[in-house]
Amino acid sequence: MSAKNVENEEKINRAIEMLVPLIENTAMPRNIRRTVKETVENLKDKSLGPGVRAANAISILEEISQDPNVPSYARVTLWNAISVLEGIRE
């Protein structure tokens, strides 16, 4: 695996680490937790390239962050994860 791929996988793992506490937080609305969990599962799917996984996740996370039911602290976490994923280039 090239150095760039290793770097991209590290960024994906960092984003996953940011998102997992949201999944485990029972104060979050269930539909938000479910969507974040599905996003994490998609990020772990090695059948797609890192750039494709990141782009898909960014799209979903941006949509979730617009939901008025998302607590502000969770919105900040989503934005931080998006920021990490935006650094991924194929």
C-alpha positions, -999 to +999 in steps of 0.1 A: +000+000+000+014+034-009+022+061+017-008+082+004-032+053+010-018+047+045-023+084+053-058+083+039-067+052+059-053+069+091-076+099+084-106+077+079-098+059+112-094+093+129-129+103+116-144+070+128-129+075+163-146+109+164-180+095+153-182+064+175-190+084+207-220+099+189-233+064+182-229+054+218-245+086+232-281+077+242-290+114+245-287+116+207-319+110+187-321+074+175-323+082+138-292+104+140-273+076+158-284+051+132-273+073+103-239+079+119-235+042+125-242+034+089-217+061+078-190+045+100-198+011+085-195+026+050-161+042+060-149+008+071-159-008+037-126-016+020-143-025-013-143+012-022-114+035-024-107+060+005-117+090-016-151+075-025-157+064+011-148+099+024-169+117-002-199+096+006-195+101+043-190+139+039-223+141+020-242+122+047-226+140+076-232+174+061-269+165+057-271+152+093-254+184+107-283+204+092-309+185+113-323+208+140-326+178+164-288+174+165-273+188+197-248+216+191-219+196+206-227+167+182-228+192+153-193+203+162-181+167+162-197+161+128-180+192+114-146+180+128-150+146+112-160+162+079-129+184+081-107+153+086-124+135+057-120+165+034-082+161+036-085+127+018-074+127-018-070+096-040 
